Amino acid sequence: MMTDVVEQSGGPARPGAGGAGAEADAPGDGATANGAAGRAGRPGTTTPGTGTAEPSAAARIVEIRERIDDIDRALIELWQERARLSQEVGATRMASGGTRLVLAREREILERFRVALGADGTQLALLLLRAGRGPL
């Protein structure tokens, strides 16, 4: 699972970490539509939170980050909905005399995520399963 840490300057905290496409922004990192126009016009000064002094690049970064934030909100909502549904399946199964877990179903989910996303997919699936059923 990607766990790279990014310095405030926008660069990787350790050599080889991050790289193109590595985005781990948090709300309040200074990347706002107003911030893009802020100090980016002065040579050698980076726009806060974007890691670049190039105004058009800074504006594009802000635009991309807004979309990332939208996706993050959707993922969180879907995660929570999936966990609730999974908990309901488990409660319904146990109330009817069934088992707490159906390991074949868990293996199916793990495989689906592994095929689509590789090793990170397996880790993501494990987290999803745990959110729905609790720790083993």
N, CA, C and O atoms as a GROMACS GRO file, in nm:
protein
  544
    1MET      N    1   0.084  -0.116   0.000
    1MET     CA    2   0.000   0.000   0.000
    1MET      C    3   0.089   0.123   0.000
    1MET      O    4   0.192   0.125   0.068
    2MET      N    5   0.052   0.226  -0.075
    2MET     CA    6   0.135   0.344  -0.084
    2MET      C    7   0.129   0.421   0.047
    2MET      O    8   0.022   0.461   0.092
    3THR      N    9   0.246   0.442   0.108
    3THR     CA   10   0.252   0.515   0.234
    3THR      C   11   0.360   0.622   0.230
    3THR      O   12   0.412   0.661   0.334
    4ASP      N   13   0.393   0.670   0.109
    4ASP     CA   14   0.496   0.771   0.097
    4ASP      C   15   0.458   0.898   0.172
    4ASP      O   16   0.342   0.938   0.173
    5VAL      N   17   0.558   0.959   0.235
    5VAL     CA   18   0.537   1.083   0.307
    5VAL      C   19   0.592   1.196   0.221
    5VAL      O   20   0.700   1.184   0.165
    6VAL      N   21   0.517   1.304   0.212
    6VAL     CA   22   0.559   1.417   0.129
    6VAL      C   23   0.586   1.535   0.219
    6VAL      O   24   0.505   1.569   0.306
    7GLU      N   25   0.702   1.600   0.199
    7GLU     CA   26   0.737   1.719   0.274
    7GLU      C   27   0.644   1.833   0.237
    7GLU      O   28   0.576   1.825   0.134
    8GLN      N   29   0.641   1.939   0.317
    8GLN     CA   30   0.557   2.054   0.286
    8GLN      C   31   0.596   2.118   0.155
    8GLN      O   32   0.510   2.176   0.088
    9SER      N   33   0.720   2.110   0.115
    9SER     CA   34   0.763   2.169  -0.011
    9SER      C   35   0.703   2.096  -0.130
    9SER      O   36   0.710   2.145  -0.242
   10GLY      N   37   0.643   1.979  -0.106
   10GLY     CA   38   0.584   1.902  -0.213
   10GLY      C   39   0.674   1.791  -0.262
   10GLY      O   40   0.631   1.706  -0.339
   11GLY      N   41   0.801   1.792  -0.218
   11GLY     CA   42   0.895   1.689  -0.262
   11GLY      C   43   0.888   1.569  -0.172
   11GLY      O   44   0.837   1.577  -0.060
   12PRO      N   45   0.941   1.455  -0.219
   12PRO     CA   46   0.941   1.335  -0.136
   12PRO      C   47   1.025   1.356  -0.010
   12PRO      O   48   1.128   1.424  -0.013
   13ALA      N   49   0.981   1.297   0.099
   13ALA     CA   50   1.053   1.309   0.225
   13ALA      C   51   1.177   1.222   0.227
   13ALA      O   52   1.269   1.247   0.303
   14ARG      N   53   1.179   1.119   0.143
   14ARG     CA   54   1.297   1.034   0.137
   14ARG      C   55   1.326   1.005  -0.011
   14ARG      O   56   1.233   1.003  -0.092
   15PRO      N   57   1.452   0.981  -0.046
   15PRO     CA   58   1.487   0.957  -0.185
   15PRO      C   59   1.408   0.841  -0.242
   15PRO      O   60   1.393   0.736  -0.179
   16GLY      N   61   1.356   0.861  -0.362
   16GLY     CA   62   1.284   0.754  -0.432
   16GLY      C   63   1.139   0.744  -0.394
   16GLY      O   64   1.066   0.668  -0.456
   17ALA      N   65   1.094   0.818  -0.293
   17ALA     CA   66   0.953   0.811  -0.252
   17ALA      C   67   0.872   0.904  -0.339
   17ALA      O   68   0.926   0.995  -0.402
   18GLY      N   69   0.743   0.880  -0.343
   18GLY     CA   70   0.653   0.968  -0.419
   18GLY      C   71   0.670   0.945  -0.566
   18GLY      O   72   0.665   0.831  -0.613
   19GLY      N   73   0.691   1.051  -0.641
   19GLY     CA   74   0.708   1.038  -0.784
   19GLY      C   75   0.586   1.086  -0.856
   19GLY      O   76   0.488   1.128  -0.794
   20ALA      N   77   0.590   1.079  -0.987
   20ALA     CA   78   0.478   1.125  -1.069
   20ALA      C   79   0.352   1.049  -1.032
   20ALA      O   80   0.351   0.926  -1.023
   21GLY      N   81   0.247   1.124  -1.011
   21GLY     CA   82   0.120   1.063  -0.980
   21GLY      C   83   0.100   1.034  -0.834
   21GLY      O   84  -0.011   0.998  -0.794
   22ALA      N   85   0.202   1.047  -0.750
   22ALA     CA   86   0.186   1.021  -0.607
   22ALA      C   87   0.123   1.144  -0.544
   22ALA      O   88   0.188   1.248  -0.533
   23GLU      N   89  -0.001   1.133  -0.504
   23GLU     CA   90  -0.075   1.245  -0.448
   23GLU      C   91  -0.133   1.204  -0.315
   23GLU      O   92  -0.213   1.111  -0.308
   24ALA      N   93  -0.093   1.273  -0.210
   24ALA     CA   94  -0.143   1.241  -0.077
   24ALA      C   95  -0.183   1.368  -0.005
   24ALA      O   96  -0.146   1.390   0.110
   25ASP      N   97  -0.259   1.452  -0.074
   25ASP     CA   98  -0.298   1.580  -0.016
   25ASP      C   99  -0.402   1.564   0.092
   25ASP      O  100  -0.488   1.475   0.087
   26ALA      N  101  -0.392   1.651   0.190
   26ALA     CA  102  -0.491   1.658   0.296
   26ALA      C  103  -0.557   1.794   0.290
   26ALA      O  104  -0.496   1.891   0.244
   27PRO      N  105  -0.680   1.802   0.335
   27PRO     CA  106  -0.744   1.933   0.338
   27PRO      C  107  -0.659   2.030   0.418
   27PRO      O  108  -0.597   1.994   0.517
   28GLY      N  109  -0.658   2.156   0.372
   28GLY     CA  110  -0.586   2.258   0.445
   28GLY      C  111  -0.438   2.262   0.414
   28GLY      O  112  -0.362   2.317   0.493
   29ASP      N  113  -0.394   2.205   0.300
   29ASP     CA  114  -0.252   2.209   0.267
   29ASP      C  115  -0.213   2.338   0.197
   29ASP      O  116  -0.100   2.351   0.151
   30GLY      N  117  -0.306   2.434   0.189
   30GLY     CA  118  -0.275   2.561   0.127
   30GLY      C  119  -0.309   2.563  -0.020
   30GLY      O  120  -0.290   2.667  -0.084
   31ALA      N  121  -0.358   2.455  -0.077
   31ALA     CA  122  -0.390   2.450  -0.218
   31ALA      C  123  -0.534   2.494  -0.239
   31ALA      O  124  -0.627   2.414  -0.230
   32THR      N  125  -0.550   2.623  -0.266
   32THR     CA  126  -0.683   2.674  -0.294
   32THR      C  127  -0.680   2.752  -0.423
   32THR      O  128  -0.572   2.785  -0.473
   33ALA      N  129  -0.795   2.780  -0.476
   33ALA     CA  130  -0.801   2.856  -0.600
   33ALA      C  131  -0.733   2.992  -0.582
   33ALA      O  132  -0.664   3.037  -0.673
   34ASN      N  133  -0.752   3.057  -0.467
   34ASN     CA  134  -0.688   3.185  -0.442
   34ASN      C  135  -0.538   3.169  -0.422
   34ASN      O  136  -0.460   3.254  -0.463
   35GLY      N  137  -0.498   3.059  -0.358
   35GLY     CA  138  -0.356   3.034  -0.333
   35GLY      C  139  -0.278   3.017  -0.461
   35GLY      O  140  -0.159   3.051  -0.465
   36ALA      N  141  -0.340   2.965  -0.566
   36ALA     CA  142  -0.270   2.943  -0.692
   36ALA      C  143  -0.226   3.074  -0.753
   36ALA      O  144  -0.122   3.080  -0.817
   37ALA      N  145  -0.305   3.180  -0.734
   37ALA     CA  146  -0.270   3.308  -0.792
   37ALA      C  147  -0.182   3.388  -0.699
   37ALA      O  148  -0.124   3.489  -0.740
   38GLY      N  149  -0.170   3.346  -0.574
   38GLY     CA  150  -0.097   3.417  -0.470
   38GLY      C  151   0.044   3.456  -0.508
   38GLY      O  152   0.063   3.555  -0.579
   39ARG      N  153   0.143   3.381  -0.462
   39ARG     CA  154   0.283   3.417  -0.479
   39ARG      C  155   0.344   3.356  -0.603
   39ARG      O  156   0.464   3.373  -0.626
   40ALA      N  157   0.268   3.284  -0.684
   40ALA     CA  158   0.325   3.212  -0.797
   40ALA      C  159   0.384   3.305  -0.901
   40ALA      O  160   0.469   3.263  -0.979
   41GLY      N  161   0.343   3.432  -0.903
   41GLY     CA  162   0.392   3.524  -1.004
   41GLY      C  163   0.535   3.569  -0.982
   41GLY      O  164   0.600   3.613  -1.077
   42ARG      N  165   0.585   3.560  -0.860
   42ARG     CA  166   0.722   3.602  -0.831
   42ARG      C  167   0.820   3.492  -0.868
   42ARG      O  168   0.801   3.377  -0.830
   43PRO      N  169   0.925   3.527  -0.941
   43PRO     CA  170   1.023   3.426  -0.981
   43PRO      C  171   1.085   3.357  -0.860
   43PRO      O  172   1.123   3.422  -0.762
   44GLY      N  173   1.095   3.226  -0.868
   44GLY     CA  174   1.160   3.148  -0.764
   44GLY      C  175   1.077   3.123  -0.641
   44GLY      O  176   1.124   3.058  -0.547
   45THR      N  177   0.954   3.173  -0.637
   45THR     CA  178   0.867   3.154  -0.522
   45THR      C  179   0.758   3.054  -0.559
   45THR      O  180   0.687   3.073  -0.658
   46THR      N  181   0.745   2.950  -0.482
   46THR     CA  182   0.643   2.850  -0.511
   46THR      C  183   0.510   2.891  -0.451
   46THR      O  184   0.504   2.957  -0.348
   47THR      N  185   0.403   2.850  -0.518
   47THR     CA  186   0.269   2.872  -0.466
   47THR      C  187   0.252   2.779  -0.347
   47THR      O  188   0.284   2.660  -0.356
   48PRO      N  189   0.204   2.831  -0.234
   48PRO     CA  190   0.188   2.746  -0.116
   48PRO      C  191   0.109   2.619  -0.146
   48PRO      O  192   0.000   2.625  -0.204
   49GLY      N  193   0.164   2.505  -0.107
   49GLY     CA  194   0.095   2.378  -0.122
   49GLY      C  195   0.102   2.314  -0.259
   49GLY      O  196   0.057   2.201  -0.276
   50THR      N  197   0.159   2.383  -0.359
   50THR     CA  198   0.164   2.322  -0.492
   50THR      C  199   0.302   2.274  -0.529
   50THR      O  200   0.316   2.184  -0.612
   51GLY      N  201   0.406   2.333  -0.470
   51GLY     CA  202   0.542   2.291  -0.499
   51GLY      C  203   0.596   2.344  -0.630
   51GLY      O  204   0.697   2.294  -0.679
   52THR      N  205   0.529   2.444  -0.690
   52THR     CA  206   0.577   2.501  -0.815
   52THR      C  207   0.557   2.651  -0.816
   52THR      O  208   0.464   2.704  -0.754
   53ALA      N  209   0.644   2.721  -0.888
   53ALA     CA  210   0.633   2.866  -0.904
   53ALA      C  211   0.564   2.900  -1.035
   53ALA      O  212   0.532   3.017  -1.058
   54GLU      N  213   0.540   2.804  -1.120
   54GLU     CA  214   0.478   2.825  -1.251
   54GLU      C  215   0.328   2.844  -1.233
   54GLU      O  216   0.260   2.748  -1.196
   55PRO      N  217   0.272   2.962  -1.259
   55PRO     CA  218   0.130   2.990  -1.231
   55PRO      C  219   0.032   2.894  -1.298
   55PRO      O  220  -0.064   2.852  -1.234
   56SER      N  221   0.054   2.860  -1.423
   56SER     CA  222  -0.041   2.770  -1.489
   56SER      C  223  -0.033   2.629  -1.432
   56SER      O  224  -0.134   2.560  -1.422
   57ALA      N  225   0.087   2.586  -1.396
   57ALA     CA  226   0.102   2.454  -1.334
   57ALA      C  227   0.038   2.453  -1.196
   57ALA      O  228  -0.027   2.356  -1.158
   58ALA      N  229   0.058   2.561  -1.120
   58ALA     CA  230  -0.001   2.570  -0.986
   58ALA      C  231  -0.153   2.567  -0.995
   58ALA      O  232  -0.219   2.500  -0.916
   59ALA      N  233  -0.209   2.640  -1.092
   59ALA     CA  234  -0.355   2.642  -1.109
   59ALA      C  235  -0.406   2.504  -1.146
   59ALA      O  236  -0.510   2.461  -1.098
   60ARG      N  237  -0.333   2.433  -1.233
   60ARG     CA  238  -0.374   2.298  -1.273
   60ARG      C  239  -0.368   2.203  -1.154
   60ARG      O  240  -0.455   2.118  -1.138
   61ILE      N  241  -0.265   2.216  -1.071
   61ILE     CA  242  -0.252   2.132  -0.952
   61ILE      C  243  -0.371   2.153  -0.860
   61ILE      O  244  -0.427   2.057  -0.808
   62VAL      N  245  -0.409   2.278  -0.839
   62VAL     CA  246  -0.524   2.309  -0.754
   62VAL      C  247  -0.651   2.245  -0.812
   62VAL      O  248  -0.731   2.188  -0.739
   63GLU      N  249  -0.668   2.256  -0.944
   63GLU     CA  250  -0.784   2.196  -1.012
   63GLU      C  251  -0.787   2.044  -0.995
   63GLU      O  252  -0.892   1.987  -0.965
   64ILE      N  253  -0.674   1.980  -1.015
   64ILE     CA  254  -0.665   1.835  -1.000
   64ILE      C  255  -0.695   1.794  -0.855
   64ILE      O  256  -0.765   1.696  -0.831
   65ARG      N  257  -0.640   1.870  -0.761
   65ARG     CA  258  -0.662   1.836  -0.621
   65ARG      C  259  -0.808   1.850  -0.580
   65ARG      O  260  -0.856   1.774  -0.496
   66GLU      N  261  -0.878   1.944  -0.639
   66GLU     CA  262  -1.021   1.956  -0.611
   66GLU      C  263  -1.094   1.829  -0.655
   66GLU      O  264  -1.183   1.781  -0.585
   67ARG      N  265  -1.056   1.775  -0.771
   67ARG     CA  266  -1.117   1.650  -0.818
   67ARG      C  267  -1.078   1.533  -0.727
   67ARG      O  268  -1.160   1.446  -0.698
   68ILE      N  269  -0.952   1.531  -0.682
   68ILE     CA  270  -0.908   1.426  -0.590
   68ILE      C  271  -0.991   1.432  -0.462
   68ILE      O  272  -1.033   1.328  -0.411
   69ASP      N  273  -1.015   1.552  -0.411
   69ASP     CA  274  -1.096   1.567  -0.290
   69ASP      C  275  -1.238   1.515  -0.312
   69ASP      O  276  -1.295   1.453  -0.223
   70ASP      N  277  -1.295   1.542  -0.430
   70ASP     CA  278  -1.428   1.490  -0.463
   70ASP      C  279  -1.429   1.337  -0.462
   70ASP      O  280  -1.520   1.275  -0.409
   71ILE      N  281  -1.326   1.278  -0.522
   71ILE     CA  282  -1.314   1.132  -0.527
   71ILE      C  283  -1.298   1.076  -0.385
   71ILE      O  284  -1.361   0.976  -0.351
   72ASP      N  285  -1.216   1.141  -0.304
   72ASP     CA  286  -1.197   1.096  -0.165
   72ASP      C  287  -1.330   1.096  -0.090
   72ASP      O  288  -1.360   1.000  -0.018
   73ARG      N  289  -1.408   1.202  -0.105
   73ARG     CA  290  -1.539   1.207  -0.037
   73ARG      C  291  -1.628   1.091  -0.082
   73ARG      O  292  -1.694   1.027   0.000
   74ALA      N  293  -1.630   1.064  -0.212
   74ALA     CA  294  -1.711   0.954  -0.265
   74ALA      C  295  -1.662   0.820  -0.212
   74ALA      O  296  -1.742   0.734  -0.175
   75LEU      N  297  -1.530   0.801  -0.208
   75LEU     CA  298  -1.474   0.675  -0.157
   75LEU      C  299  -1.512   0.654  -0.011
   75LEU      O  300  -1.546   0.543   0.029
   76ILE      N  301  -1.505   0.759   0.068
   76ILE     CA  302  -1.540   0.748   0.210
   76ILE      C  303  -1.687   0.710   0.225
   76ILE      O  304  -1.720   0.622   0.305
   77GLU      N  305  -1.775   0.775   0.149
   77GLU     CA  306  -1.917   0.742   0.156
   77GLU      C  307  -1.942   0.597   0.114
   77GLU      O  308  -2.019   0.526   0.178
   78LEU      N  309  -1.878   0.554   0.006
   78LEU     CA  310  -1.895   0.416  -0.041
   78LEU      C  311  -1.838   0.316   0.060
   78LEU      O  312  -1.898   0.211   0.083
   79TRP      N  313  -1.724   0.348   0.119
   79TRP     CA  314  -1.663   0.262   0.220
   79TRP      C  315  -1.761   0.240   0.335
   79TRP      O  316  -1.784   0.127   0.379
   80GLN      N  317  -1.819   0.351   0.383
   80GLN     CA  318  -1.911   0.342   0.496
   80GLN      C  319  -2.037   0.265   0.458
   80GLN      O  320  -2.088   0.186   0.539
   81GLU      N  321  -2.088   0.285   0.340
   81GLU     CA  322  -2.207   0.211   0.295
   81GLU      C  323  -2.176   0.063   0.284
   81GLU      O  324  -2.256  -0.021   0.325
   82ARG      N  325  -2.059   0.030   0.227
   82ARG     CA  326  -2.021  -0.111   0.212
   82ARG      C  327  -2.009  -0.178   0.347
   82ARG      O  328  -2.055  -0.290   0.365
   83ALA      N  329  -1.947  -0.110   0.443
   83ALA     CA  330  -1.931  -0.167   0.577
   83ALA      C  331  -2.068  -0.193   0.641
   83ALA      O  332  -2.089  -0.299   0.700
   84ARG      N  333  -2.160  -0.099   0.629
   84ARG     CA  334  -2.294  -0.118   0.686
   84ARG      C  335  -2.365  -0.238   0.622
   84ARG      O  336  -2.426  -0.319   0.692
   85LEU      N  337  -2.356  -0.248   0.489
   85LEU     CA  338  -2.421  -0.359   0.420
   85LEU      C  339  -2.360  -0.493   0.459
   85LEU      O  340  -2.431  -0.591   0.481
   86SER      N  341  -2.228  -0.496   0.469
   86SER     CA  342  -2.160  -0.619   0.508
   86SER      C  343  -2.198  -0.661   0.649
   86SER      O  344  -2.219  -0.779   0.676
   87GLN      N  345  -2.208  -0.563   0.738
   87GLN     CA  346  -2.250  -0.593   0.876
   87GLN      C  347  -2.393  -0.646   0.877
   87GLN      O  348  -2.424  -0.736   0.955
   88GLU      N  349  -2.478  -0.592   0.793
   88GLU     CA  350  -2.616  -0.641   0.785
   88GLU      C  351  -2.621  -0.785   0.733
   88GLU      O  352  -2.699  -0.866   0.782
   89VAL      N  353  -2.538  -0.816   0.634
   89VAL     CA  354  -2.531  -0.954   0.582
   89VAL      C  355  -2.491  -1.048   0.695
   89VAL      O  356  -2.553  -1.152   0.715
   90GLY      N  357  -2.387  -1.011   0.770
   90GLY     CA  358  -2.339  -1.097   0.879
   90GLY      C  359  -2.445  -1.116   0.987
   90GLY      O  360  -2.466  -1.227   1.035
   91ALA      N  361  -2.510  -1.007   1.024
   91ALA     CA  362  -2.614  -1.016   1.128
   91ALA      C  363  -2.730  -1.102   1.082
   91ALA      O  364  -2.784  -1.181   1.159
   92THR      N  365  -2.769  -1.087   0.956
   92THR     CA  366  -2.879  -1.166   0.901
   92THR      C  367  -2.843  -1.314   0.896
   92THR      O  368  -2.923  -1.400   0.929
   93ARG      N  369  -2.719  -1.340   0.853
   93ARG     CA  370  -2.673  -1.479   0.844
   93ARG      C  371  -2.670  -1.543   0.982
   93ARG      O  372  -2.716  -1.656   0.998
   94MET      N  373  -2.615  -1.474   1.080
   94MET     CA  374  -2.604  -1.531   1.215
   94MET      C  375  -2.742  -1.545   1.281
   94MET      O  376  -2.766  -1.642   1.353
   95ALA      N  377  -2.831  -1.451   1.256
   95ALA     CA  378  -2.966  -1.459   1.314
   95ALA      C  379  -3.044  -1.578   1.259
   95ALA      O  380  -3.137  -1.628   1.323
   96SER      N  381  -3.006  -1.622   1.140
   96SER     CA  382  -3.075  -1.737   1.081
   96SER      C  383  -3.003  -1.868   1.109
   96SER      O  384  -3.036  -1.972   1.051
   97GLY      N  385  -2.904  -1.863   1.200
   97GLY     CA  386  -2.832  -1.985   1.237
   97GLY      C  387  -2.709  -2.012   1.154
   97GLY      O  388  -2.648  -2.118   1.167
   98GLY      N  389  -2.672  -1.918   1.068
   98GLY     CA  390  -2.555  -1.937   0.983
   98GLY      C  391  -2.425  -1.905   1.055
   98GLY      O  392  -2.425  -1.873   1.174
   99THR      N  393  -2.317  -1.914   0.982
   99THR     CA  394  -2.184  -1.888   1.037
   99THR      C  395  -2.153  -1.739   1.038
   99THR      O  396  -2.215  -1.660   0.966
  100ARG      N  397  -2.057  -1.702   1.121
  100ARG     CA  398  -2.016  -1.562   1.128
  100ARG      C  399  -1.952  -1.518   0.996
  100ARG      O  400  -1.975  -1.407   0.949
  101LEU      N  401  -1.871  -1.606   0.937
  101LEU     CA  402  -1.798  -1.575   0.814
  101LEU      C  403  -1.826  -1.680   0.708
  101LEU      O  404  -1.858  -1.795   0.737
  102VAL      N  405  -1.812  -1.636   0.583
  102VAL     CA  406  -1.813  -1.728   0.470
  102VAL      C  407  -1.679  -1.708   0.400
  102VAL      O  408  -1.662  -1.616   0.318
  103LEU      N  409  -1.583  -1.795   0.433
  103LEU     CA  410  -1.447  -1.776   0.384
  103LEU      C  411  -1.437  -1.780   0.232
  103LEU      O  412  -1.353  -1.711   0.175
  104ALA      N  413  -1.519  -1.859   0.167
  104ALA     CA  414  -1.516  -1.864   0.020
  104ALA      C  415  -1.550  -1.726  -0.038
  104ALA      O  416  -1.491  -1.683  -0.136
  105ARG      N  417  -1.645  -1.658   0.024
  105ARG     CA  418  -1.682  -1.523  -0.021
  105ARG      C  419  -1.566  -1.426   0.002
  105ARG      O  420  -1.538  -1.342  -0.084
  106GLU      N  421  -1.500  -1.435   0.116
  106GLU     CA  422  -1.387  -1.347   0.142
  106GLU      C  423  -1.274  -1.372   0.042
  106GLU      O  424  -1.212  -1.276  -0.005
  107ARG      N  425  -1.247  -1.498   0.011
  107ARG     CA  426  -1.144  -1.530  -0.088
  107ARG      C  427  -1.180  -1.473  -0.225
  107ARG      O  428  -1.094  -1.422  -0.296
  108GLU      N  429  -1.307  -1.480  -0.262
  108GLU     CA  430  -1.355  -1.426  -0.389
  108GLU      C  431  -1.330  -1.274  -0.396
  108GLU      O  432  -1.284  -1.223  -0.498
  109ILE      N  433  -1.358  -1.203  -0.288
  109ILE     CA  434  -1.337  -1.058  -0.282
  109ILE      C  435  -1.188  -1.026  -0.289
  109ILE      O  436  -1.147  -0.936  -0.362
  110LEU      N  437  -1.107  -1.099  -0.212
  110LEU     CA  438  -0.962  -1.078  -0.215
  110LEU      C  439  -0.906  -1.098  -0.356
  110LEU      O  440  -0.823  -1.019  -0.401
  111GLU      N  441  -0.951  -1.201  -0.424
  111GLU     CA  442  -0.903  -1.230  -0.559
  111GLU      C  443  -0.946  -1.121  -0.657
  111GLU      O  444  -0.868  -1.079  -0.742
  112ARG      N  445  -1.069  -1.074  -0.646
  112ARG     CA  446  -1.119  -0.969  -0.734
  112ARG      C  447  -1.032  -0.844  -0.724
  112ARG      O  448  -0.994  -0.785  -0.825
  113PHE      N  449  -1.000  -0.804  -0.601
  113PHE     CA  450  -0.919  -0.685  -0.580
  113PHE      C  451  -0.774  -0.709  -0.621
  113PHE      O  452  -0.710  -0.619  -0.675
  114ARG      N  453  -0.721  -0.830  -0.596
  114ARG     CA  454  -0.583  -0.861  -0.635
  114ARG      C  455  -0.567  -0.854  -0.786
  114ARG      O  456  -0.470  -0.798  -0.836
  115VAL      N  457  -0.662  -0.912  -0.859
  115VAL     CA  458  -0.655  -0.912  -1.005
  115VAL      C  459  -0.662  -0.770  -1.060
  115VAL      O  460  -0.587  -0.734  -1.151
  116ALA      N  461  -0.750  -0.689  -1.003
  116ALA     CA  462  -0.769  -0.553  -1.054
  116ALA      C  463  -0.657  -0.458  -1.012
  116ALA      O  464  -0.620  -0.369  -1.089
  117LEU      N  465  -0.602  -0.475  -0.891
  117LEU     CA  466  -0.512  -0.374  -0.836
  117LEU      C  467  -0.377  -0.428  -0.789
  117LEU      O  468  -0.295  -0.351  -0.739
  118GLY      N  469  -0.354  -0.556  -0.803
  118GLY     CA  470  -0.226  -0.613  -0.759
  118GLY      C  471  -0.218  -0.626  -0.608
  118GLY      O  472  -0.320  -0.639  -0.540
  119ALA      N  473  -0.096  -0.622  -0.557
  119ALA     CA  474  -0.073  -0.641  -0.413
  119ALA      C  475  -0.146  -0.536  -0.329
  119ALA      O  476  -0.198  -0.568  -0.222
  120ASP      N  477  -0.151  -0.412  -0.376
  120ASP     CA  478  -0.224  -0.308  -0.302
  120ASP      C  479  -0.373  -0.341  -0.298
  120ASP      O  480  -0.440  -0.310  -0.200
  121GLY      N  481  -0.424  -0.405  -0.402
  121GLY     CA  482  -0.564  -0.446  -0.404
  121GLY      C  483  -0.594  -0.547  -0.295
  121GLY      O  484  -0.700  -0.542  -0.233
  122THR      N  485  -0.503  -0.639  -0.273
  122THR     CA  486  -0.520  -0.738  -0.167
  122THR      C  487  -0.528  -0.668  -0.031
  122THR      O  488  -0.614  -0.700   0.051
  123GLN      N  489  -0.438  -0.573  -0.009
  123GLN     CA  490  -0.440  -0.499   0.118
  123GLN      C  491  -0.568  -0.419   0.134
  123GLN      O  492  -0.625  -0.413   0.243
  124LEU      N  493  -0.612  -0.356   0.026
  124LEU     CA  494  -0.737  -0.280   0.031
  124LEU      C  495  -0.855  -0.371   0.063
  124LEU      O  496  -0.940  -0.337   0.145
  125ALA      N  497  -0.860  -0.487  -0.002
  125ALA     CA  498  -0.969  -0.582   0.022
  125ALA      C  499  -0.968  -0.629   0.168
  125ALA      O  500  -1.074  -0.642   0.229
  126LEU      N  501  -0.852  -0.654   0.223
  126LEU     CA  502  -0.844  -0.695   0.364
  126LEU      C  503  -0.901  -0.588   0.456
  126LEU      O  504  -0.971  -0.619   0.553
  127LEU      N  505  -0.871  -0.462   0.426
  127LEU     CA  506  -0.926  -0.352   0.505
  127LEU      C  507  -1.078  -0.342   0.490
  127LEU      O  508  -1.149  -0.320   0.588
  128LEU      N  509  -1.126  -0.357   0.368
  128LEU     CA  510  -1.271  -0.354   0.345
  128LEU      C  511  -1.341  -0.466   0.420
  128LEU      O  512  -1.444  -0.445   0.484
  129LEU      N  513  -1.284  -0.585   0.412
  129LEU     CA  514  -1.345  -0.699   0.482
  129LEU      C  515  -1.347  -0.676   0.632
  129LEU      O  516  -1.446  -0.706   0.699
  130ARG      N  517  -1.238  -0.625   0.684
  130ARG     CA  518  -1.232  -0.599   0.828
  130ARG      C  519  -1.334  -0.493   0.869
  130ARG      O  520  -1.396  -0.505   0.975
  131ALA      N  521  -1.354  -0.390   0.787
  131ALA     CA  522  -1.450  -0.283   0.818
  131ALA      C  523  -1.591  -0.341   0.827
  131ALA      O  524  -1.674  -0.292   0.904
  132GLY      N  525  -1.618  -0.444   0.749
  132GLY     CA  526  -1.752  -0.502   0.746
  132GLY      C  527  -1.778  -0.609   0.851
  132GLY      O  528  -1.891  -0.624   0.897
  133ARG      N  529  -1.675  -0.682   0.888
  133ARG     CA  530  -1.696  -0.794   0.980
  133ARG      C  531  -1.621  -0.781   1.110
  133ARG      O  532  -1.646  -0.857   1.204
  134GLY      N  533  -1.529  -0.686   1.118
  134GLY     CA  534  -1.446  -0.671   1.237
  134GLY      C  535  -1.323  -0.759   1.224
  134GLY      O  536  -1.312  -0.837   1.129
  135PRO      N  537  -1.231  -0.747   1.320
  135PRO     CA  538  -1.109  -0.829   1.314
  135PRO      C  539  -1.139  -0.975   1.335
  135PRO      O  540  -1.237  -1.011   1.400
  136LEU      N  541  -1.055  -1.060   1.282
  136LEU     CA  542  -1.072  -1.204   1.299
  136LEU      C  543  -1.030  -1.247   1.438
  136LEU      O  544  -1.038  -1.365   1.471
   0.00000   0.00000   0.00000
